[in-house]
Amino acid sequence: MNWKTTVVLLVIAIGVGFFYFWDVENVEQEKKIEKQKEELILTEKEDIMKLSLERPNQDTITAVREGEEWNLTEPVEWPADKFAWDAIASSLSSAKIARTFPDEGETLSEDQIKAWGLDPAGLTVAATVREGSEEYKFGFGNTLPNSDSSVYGTSSDLEDKVVVVSKAVINNASKDLHSLREKKYLNVHFERDKPSLIAVSNKDLQLVAEKNAENDWTITSPERMKGDPANLRKFVEKLGLESIKIIDDVSDEKLKSVGLAEDQLASATSYRVGFGGEGAEKTFYVGAFDPTEGGHLGRRAGARNLFVIDKDFFDEQPTKLEELRPKKAITIQKWNAEVVSATSNGKPLFDLRKQDFNWRMTSPHSATAERGAIDKLVDAFNDYKIMSFVSSASSLADLGLDEPILSLTIGGKDATETIHFG
């Protein structure tokens, strides 16, 4: 094959290849155009980084995505309700265009635009997408005469066009500021956040409780004693409730009138929750009752906004130190028990260990243990209720606990508990 033939074949091959890639590119572009005709916005919900909601004669509400969370930037700077803004982003990114007006060869009149509630739009949504930080604007008007589930809309991408989309888009975006903001007194959750410190200061109780590496709670102030996590968590659960109203732009005079000015916080009712690590704490203060708002007012540390506190916040909160101490001698359940041992006057009585769901005695001699008998023993101490507590001023010797007559230890996967009898 001479060089001329080779060159000709090479040119043909390049031409065929170019045509193939051009054709593939063209097909992909056509598919994209077709998809754009169906989608209100061609993006994933995770790529919507900023949303603004505008309504006639109302403040614009804007939220910005920061990682997994949303934060309001106007009309107030405040943490946003993550689920509410995720829902807006989701409904917007999944919205399908059911129909487009006008039909080919026709034009839209001003009367039509007004009749459809689009001049002005009842709701305008501006969305900024991650890629290129491009902003898209959508206007939404009235529902269709024959369908309450669809609304008329406009898009900045579709000039001189009106589209029909599902009403779900505006259902999520038509909420007021209170519904779109984070409303909890403190955004804390006992199981999710696993707090390591709970401190309460009010007229009934002065308390500090701390959790160790083994997840055991100890009340460290006003005196040292074991803490009951089931009752300590009640404080955190109350802080995780939602306020019925949040007041913004609060004056110094207003803060002072309800006992929540900066120089008054040291004597205010307070709830402090810590999460380990330097400075990882959140504090909520409760002030005076405000007859105008019909409830006590509260504020977060570092914020000037006031929460109107629902009366349910104060219900079922522990008010005595005794309520925060365990009421059971042993709390480990039989199905979690893996070790049971006992000593009398310092001398071992027996040692039982669970291995592969079977119990064995390892002391005073090795033998198969009776599971039913061990279950009854653990159940008995689970049912053994504490009637009252002795003053910590009493010495162990006075109570016969410096050399206990009997000590029983029950160990589980995450904790070991011992009870001594004097």
C-alpha positions in Angstrom: 0.0 0.0 0.0 1.6 3.3 -1.1 1.6 6.4 1.0 -1.2 8.1 -1.0 -3.6 5.3 -0.3 -2.6 5.3 3.4 -3.3 9.1 3.6 -6.7 8.7 1.9 -7.7 5.9 4.3 -6.5 7.9 7.3 -8.5 10.9 6.2 -11.6 8.7 5.7 -11.1 7.2 9.2 -10.8 10.6 10.8 -13.9 11.8 9.0 -15.9 8.7 10.0 -14.7 9.1 13.6 -15.5 12.8 13.7 -19.0 12.1 12.3 -19.6 9.4 14.9 -18.6 11.5 17.8 -20.5 14.5 16.4 -23.5 12.3 16.0 -23.3 10.9 19.6 -22.8 14.4 20.9 -25.7 15.7 18.9 -28.0 12.8 20.2 -26.9 13.6 23.8 -27.6 17.3 23.3 -31.1 16.5 21.9 -31.8 14.2 24.9 -30.7 17.0 27.2 -33.0 19.5 25.4 -35.9 17.1 25.6 -35.3 16.5 29.3 -35.1 20.3 29.9 -38.6 20.6 28.3 -39.9 18.2 31.0 -37.9 19.4 34.1 -38.7 22.7 35.8 -35.0 22.9 36.8 -32.3 20.4 35.6 -30.4 19.8 38.8 -30.3 17.5 41.8 -31.7 18.6 45.1 -28.3 18.3 46.8 -26.9 20.9 44.3 -29.3 23.6 45.3 -27.2 25.8 47.5 -29.4 28.8 48.2 -33.2 29.4 48.1 -35.1 32.6 48.4 -38.9 32.9 48.8 -40.6 36.2 47.9 -44.3 37.1 48.3 -46.0 40.4 47.7 -45.8 42.8 50.7 -43.8 40.3 52.8 -40.2 39.9 53.8 -38.1 37.8 51.6 -37.0 34.6 53.3 -33.6 33.3 52.2 -31.7 30.2 53.4 -28.2 28.9 52.4 -27.1 25.3 52.5 -24.0 24.7 54.7 -23.0 21.0 54.5 -26.0 19.0 55.6 -27.7 22.0 57.3 -29.5 25.1 56.2 -29.2 28.6 57.7 -31.4 31.6 57.3 -29.8 34.7 56.1 -32.8 37.0 55.8 -35.0 38.4 57.2 -33.1 37.1 60.2 -29.9 35.2 60.7 -30.9 31.9 62.4 -30.6 28.1 61.9 -33.2 26.9 59.5 -35.5 23.9 59.7 -33.5 21.4 57.7 -36.4 19.2 56.8 -38.5 22.1 55.6 -35.8 23.5 53.3 -34.8 20.0 52.1 -38.4 19.5 51.1 -38.5 22.7 49.1 -35.2 21.8 47.3 -36.6 18.3 46.6 -40.0 19.4 45.3 -38.3 22.0 43.1 -35.7 19.6 41.6 -38.3 16.9 41.0 -41.0 19.2 39.5 -42.2 18.1 36.0 -43.7 20.5 33.5 -47.1 19.1 32.6 -47.9 21.7 29.9 -46.4 24.9 28.4 -48.3 27.9 27.2 -48.8 29.4 24.6 -49.4 26.8 22.0 -47.3 27.1 18.8 -48.2 30.1 16.8 -50.0 31.8 19.7 -49.0 34.5 22.2 -50.0 35.2 25.8 -52.0 38.3 26.6 -51.5 40.4 29.7 -55.1 39.5 30.8 -54.2 35.8 30.7 -51.0 36.4 32.8 -53.0 38.3 35.4 -55.9 35.8 35.4 -53.4 33.0 36.1 -52.0 34.9 39.2 -48.6 35.6 37.6 -48.6 39.4 37.5 -47.4 39.7 40.1 -46.7 36.1 41.1 -48.1 35.0 44.4 -44.8 33.2 45.2 -41.4 33.7 43.6 -38.7 31.1 44.3 -35.0 31.9 43.4 -32.6 28.9 43.4 -28.9 29.1 43.2 -27.3 25.9 41.9 -23.8 24.7 42.9 -22.5 24.4 39.3 -21.6 27.8 38.1 -23.5 29.4 41.0 -26.3 30.2 38.5 -29.6 31.6 39.8 -32.9 30.4 38.5 -36.2 32.2 39.2 -39.6 30.7 39.2 -43.0 32.4 39.7 -46.1 30.6 40.8 -49.7 31.7 40.6 -53.2 30.3 40.8 -54.3 26.7 40.6 -55.8 25.5 37.4 -59.6 25.8 37.2 -60.1 22.1 36.7 -57.3 20.9 38.9 -56.4 21.9 42.5 -53.2 19.8 42.3 -51.6 21.9 39.6 -50.5 25.6 39.4 -49.5 28.0 36.7 -45.8 29.1 36.8 -43.0 30.9 35.0 -39.3 30.2 34.7 -36.4 32.5 34.0 -35.2 29.8 31.6 -38.4 29.9 29.6 -39.0 33.5 28.4 -42.5 34.5 27.5 -43.8 31.0 28.5 -46.1 29.8 31.2 -45.9 26.3 32.5 -48.1 24.0 34.5 -46.5 22.1 37.4 -47.6 20.2 40.5 -48.8 22.2 43.5 -46.4 20.3 45.7 -43.8 22.8 44.8 -45.6 25.7 46.4 -47.1 23.7 49.2 -43.5 23.3 50.6 -42.4 26.8 49.8 -45.5 28.7 51.1 -44.7 28.3 54.8 -44.2 31.3 57.0 -40.9 32.2 58.7 -41.7 30.4 61.9 -42.3 27.2 60.1 -39.1 27.5 58.1 -36.8 28.2 61.0 -35.3 25.9 63.6 -37.7 26.3 66.6 -36.2 24.1 69.4 -35.2 25.8 72.6 -31.8 24.1 72.1 -31.2 21.8 69.1 -30.2 18.8 71.3 -31.2 15.2 71.4 -30.2 12.7 74.2 -29.6 9.7 71.9 -28.3 11.5 68.8 -25.9 13.9 70.5 -24.9 11.7 73.5 -24.3 14.6 75.9 -21.6 14.2 78.6 -22.8 17.0 80.9 -26.1 18.3 82.1 -26.3 21.3 84.5 -29.5 22.8 85.8 -30.0 25.8 88.0 -33.5 26.9 89.1 -35.4 27.7 92.3 -35.9 24.0 93.0 -32.6 22.4 92.0 -28.9 23.2 91.6 -27.4 20.3 89.7 -24.4 19.2 87.7 -24.2 15.7 86.3 -21.4 14.2 84.2 -21.0 11.0 82.1 -17.8 9.0 82.1 -16.2 6.9 79.3 -18.3 3.9 80.4 -21.5 5.9 79.8 -22.3 6.0 83.6 -23.8 9.2 84.9 -22.6 10.7 88.1 -24.1 13.7 89.9 -21.1 15.8 90.9 -22.9 18.7 92.5 -24.3 19.6 95.0 -22.9 16.2 96.2 -21.4 13.2 94.5 -23.8 10.3 93.8 -24.8 8.0 91.0 -27.2 9.6 88.5 -30.2 8.0 86.8 -30.0 8.6 83.0 -33.7 8.0 82.5 -34.5 11.1 84.6 -31.5 13.2 83.6 -32.6 12.8 79.9 -35.9 14.5 80.7 -34.1 17.9 80.9 -32.6 17.3 77.4 -35.9 16.2 76.0 -37.6 19.4 77.3 -34.9 21.5 75.7 -35.5 19.7 72.4 -39.2 20.8 72.3 -40.3 23.5 69.8 -41.2 27.0 70.8 -44.6 28.3 69.9 -43.1 31.7 68.9 -39.7 33.3 68.5 -39.3 37.0 68.9 -36.6 38.8 66.8 -35.0 42.2 67.1 -35.4 42.3 70.9 -34.4 45.5 72.7 -32.1 45.7 75.7 -35.1 47.1 77.7 -37.1 44.0 76.8 -34.4 41.6 77.8 -34.0 43.4 81.1 -37.7 43.4 81.8 -37.8 39.6 81.8 -34.5 39.0 83.6 -32.5 38.0 80.5 -30.1 40.8 80.0 -26.5 39.8 79.9 -25.8 41.0 83.5 -28.8 39.1 84.8 -28.1 35.6 83.3 -25.9 34.5 86.2 -29.0 34.5 88.4 -31.5 33.2 85.8 -32.9 29.7 85.5 -30.5 27.9 83.2 -30.0 24.6 81.5 -26.5 23.7 80.2 -25.7 20.7 78.0 -22.1 19.7 77.2 -20.9 17.3 74.6 -17.2 16.8 75.4 -14.4 18.9 74.0 -13.4 22.4 74.8 -16.3 24.8 74.5 -18.7 22.2 73.2 -21.7 23.4 75.3 -25.2 24.9 74.7 -27.1 26.9 77.3 -30.7 28.0 77.5 -32.0 30.6 80.0 -35.5 31.0 81.3 -36.8 34.4 82.3 -40.0 35.9 83.7 -43.6 35.3 82.6 -44.7 37.7 80.0 -48.5 38.3 80.2 -48.6 39.8 76.7 -47.1 36.6 75.2 -48.9 34.3 77.6 -45.8 32.4 78.7 -42.3 32.6 80.1 -39.6 33.9 77.8 -36.3 32.3 77.2 -33.1 32.8 75.2 -30.1 30.9 74.0 -26.6 31.8 75.2 -25.1 34.2 72.6 -28.4 35.0 70.9 -30.8 38.0 71.5 -33.9 36.3 70.1 -36.5 35.4 72.7 -38.5 32.1 72.8 -42.1 32.0 74.1 -42.0 28.9 76.3 -45.0 26.6 76.2 -46.2 25.5 79.7 -45.5 21.9 78.8 -41.8 22.7 79.0 -42.1 22.7 82.8 -44.2 19.6 83.2 -42.6 16.4 84.5 -39.2 18.0 85.0 -37.4 16.5 88.1 -37.5 19.0 91.0 -35.6 17.1 93.7 -32.2 15.5 93.8 -33.7 12.2 94.9 -35.6 12.0 91.6 -32.3 11.9 89.7 -30.9 9.0 91.6 -31.4 5.4 90.4 -34.4 3.7 92.1 -33.2 0.1 91.3 -30.3 -1.5 93.2 -29.2 -3.1 89.9 -30.3 -1.9 86.5 -28.6 -4.5 84.2 -31.3 -6.9 82.8 -30.9 -10.7 82.7 -30.6 -10.8 78.9 -27.7 -8.4 79.1 -25.9 -10.0 82.0 -22.6 -11.7 81.2 -21.0 -11.9 84.7 -22.5 -12.6 88.1 -20.3 -12.8 91.2 -20.6 -12.5 94.9 -18.3 -12.0 97.9 -19.0 -12.3 101.7 -16.9 -10.4 104.2 -14.3 -10.0 101.4 -14.2 -13.7 100.5 -15.4 -15.0 97.1 -18.7 -17.0 97.2 -19.1 -17.7 93.5 -18.3 -16.4 90.0 -20.5 -17.1 87.0 -19.8 -16.3 83.3 -21.8 -16.5 80.2 -20.1 -18.1 77.2 -21.9 -18.6 73.9 -25.3 -18.0 75.6 -24.5 -20.8 78.2 -23.6 -20.0 81.8 -20.7 -21.7 83.6 -19.5 -21.5 87.1 -15.7 -20.7 87.3 -15.4 -20.4 91.1 -15.3 -22.0 93.6 -15.1 -24.8 91.0 -15.8 -25.3 87.3 -19.2 -26.5 86.4 -22.2 -25.9 84.1 -24.5 -23.3 85.8 -28.3 -23.4 85.8 -29.6 -20.5 83.5 -33.0 -20.4 85.1 -31.6 -19.9 88.6 -29.3 -17.1 87.4 -32.1 -15.3 85.6 -34.2 -15.4 88.9 -31.2 -14.0 90.8 -30.7 -11.1 88.4 -34.5 -10.5 88.2 -34.7 -10.4 92.0 -32.1 -7.6 92.2 -33.7 -5.8 89.3 -36.9 -5.7 91.3 -35.1 -4.7 94.5 -36.2 -1.1 94.8 -34.4 1.6 96.8 -36.7 3.0 99.4 -34.7 6.0 100.5 -31.1 7.4 100.6 -28.9 7.9 103.7 -27.2 11.2 104.2 -23.7 11.3 102.6 -22.5 12.6 106.0 -22.7 9.1 107.4 -19.5 7.1 107.3 -19.3 3.7 105.7 -18.2 2.3 109.0 -21.3 3.6 110.7 -23.4 1.8 108.1 -21.4 -1.4 108.2 -20.3 -0.9 104.6 -16.6 -0.6 105.2 -16.5 -4.4 105.3 -19.8 -5.5 103.6 -21.5 -8.6 104.7 -22.4 -9.3 101.1 -21.4 -7.8 97.7 -23.0 -8.7 94.5 -21.6 -7.8 91.1 -23.5 -8.1 87.8 -21.7 -7.2 84.6 -23.1 -6.6 81.1 -21.6 -5.6 77.7 -21.4 -1.9 78.5 -21.5 -1.6 82.3 -20.8 -3.4 85.6 -22.8 -2.7 88.7 -22.1 -3.7 92.3 -24.3 -3.5 95.4 -22.9 -3.9 98.9 -24.9 -4.9 102.0 -24.0 -3.7 105.5 
